[in-house]
């Protein structure tokens, strides 16, 4: 089964990657994901049924390739505004449970660097 990226699916993969950094998804993080997807007029069904089902079907060694592909897709296809918004939203999701882990921060920093985002813009890093 091929996974065809679009802006929504690329962001879905990045959400999954960042929120799973600490080994689990806190209730607060799950609620924030639902809110973010709704605010962006993205489908929760695509996230839960298409993206997560596809991720669940992949062997572990293919997951990092999927993340790399999602980052590359976003780097090439997201507008500057969308890149900034994606990084800010990933940060907000990661810190929504009150505990931004080192792993979450490292992943967000990688995306931020790949997308050449200097400031979060929508959320301050101190929130």
C-alpha positions as CSV (number, residue, x, y, z in Angstrom):
1,X,0.0,0.0,0.0
2,X,1.5,3.3,-1.1
3,X,1.2,6.3,1.1
4,X,0.7,9.5,-0.9
5,X,1.6,12.6,0.8
6,X,-0.3,15.9,0.8
7,X,0.0,18.7,3.3
8,X,-2.4,17.1,5.7
9,X,-0.8,13.7,5.7
10,X,2.7,15.1,6.0
11,X,1.6,17.0,9.1
12,X,-0.2,13.9,10.4
13,X,3.1,11.9,10.3
14,X,5.0,14.7,12.0
15,X,2.3,15.0,14.7
16,X,2.5,11.2,15.3
17,X,6.3,11.4,15.4
18,X,6.6,14.2,17.9
19,X,3.7,13.2,20.2
20,X,5.1,9.6,20.5
21,X,8.6,10.8,21.5
22,X,8.1,10.0,25.1
23,X,6.8,6.5,24.4
24,X,3.1,7.4,25.0
25,X,0.4,9.8,24.0
26,X,-1.0,11.6,27.0
27,X,-4.7,12.4,27.0
28,X,-3.9,16.1,26.8
29,X,-1.8,15.6,23.7
30,X,-4.5,13.6,22.1
31,X,-7.1,16.3,22.8
32,X,-4.7,18.9,21.4
33,X,-4.2,16.9,18.2
34,X,-8.0,16.7,17.8
35,X,-8.3,20.5,18.3
36,X,-5.4,21.3,16.0
37,X,-6.8,19.1,13.2
38,X,-10.2,20.7,13.7
39,X,-8.9,24.2,13.7
40,X,-7.0,23.6,10.5
41,X,-10.1,22.0,8.9
42,X,-8.2,18.8,8.6
43,X,-10.0,15.5,8.9
44,X,-9.6,13.6,12.2
45,X,-10.6,10.5,10.1
46,X,-7.7,10.9,7.8
47,X,-5.3,11.1,10.8
48,X,-6.8,8.2,12.7
49,X,-8.0,5.9,9.8
50,X,-5.5,6.6,7.0
51,X,-2.3,7.9,8.5
52,X,-2.2,5.9,11.8
53,X,-3.4,2.7,10.1
54,X,-0.6,3.1,7.5
55,X,2.0,3.8,10.2
56,X,0.8,0.8,12.2
57,X,1.3,-1.4,9.1
58,X,4.9,-0.5,8.6
59,X,7.9,-2.5,9.9
60,X,9.8,-0.5,12.5
61,X,12.8,0.0,10.2
62,X,10.6,1.9,7.7
63,X,9.2,4.4,10.2
64,X,12.3,6.7,10.0
65,X,12.0,6.7,6.2
66,X,8.4,7.8,6.5
67,X,9.3,10.6,8.8
68,X,12.2,11.7,6.6
69,X,9.8,11.7,3.6
70,X,7.2,13.8,5.5
71,X,9.9,16.3,6.5
72,X,11.1,16.5,2.9
73,X,7.6,16.9,1.6
74,X,6.9,19.7,4.0
75,X,10.2,21.4,3.2
76,X,9.4,21.4,-0.5
77,X,5.6,21.9,-0.5
78,X,4.6,23.9,2.6
79,X,4.6,27.7,2.2
80,X,6.8,29.6,4.6
81,X,3.7,30.4,6.7
82,X,2.6,26.8,6.7
83,X,6.1,25.7,7.9
84,X,6.0,28.2,10.7
85,X,2.5,27.2,11.7
86,X,3.4,23.5,11.6
87,X,6.3,23.9,13.9
88,X,4.3,26.0,16.3
89,X,1.5,23.5,16.3
90,X,3.9,20.6,16.9
91,X,5.4,22.5,19.8
92,X,1.9,23.2,21.3
93,X,0.9,19.6,21.0
94,X,4.2,18.4,22.6
95,X,3.9,20.7,25.6
96,X,0.2,20.3,26.1
97,X,0.7,17.7,28.8
98,X,2.9,20.1,30.7
99,X,6.1,18.1,30.0
100,X,8.1,18.9,26.9
101,X,10.6,16.0,26.9
102,X,14.1,16.2,25.5
103,X,13.1,13.8,22.7
104,X,10.1,16.0,21.7
105,X,12.3,19.1,21.7
106,X,15.0,17.3,19.6
107,X,12.3,16.3,17.0
108,X,10.8,19.8,16.9
109,X,14.2,21.3,16.6
110,X,15.0,19.0,13.6
111,X,11.8,20.0,11.9
112,X,12.3,23.7,12.7
113,X,15.8,23.5,11.2
114,X,14.7,21.6,8.1
115,X,11.9,24.0,7.5
116,X,14.2,27.0,8.2
117,X,11.8,28.4,10.8
118,X,13.5,30.9,13.1
119,X,10.6,31.8,15.4
120,X,7.5,29.9,16.5
121,X,5.3,32.9,15.8
122,X,2.0,31.5,17.0
123,X,3.2,30.3,20.4
124,X,6.1,31.5,22.4
125,X,8.5,28.8,23.5
126,X,7.9,29.8,27.1
127,X,4.2,28.9,27.1
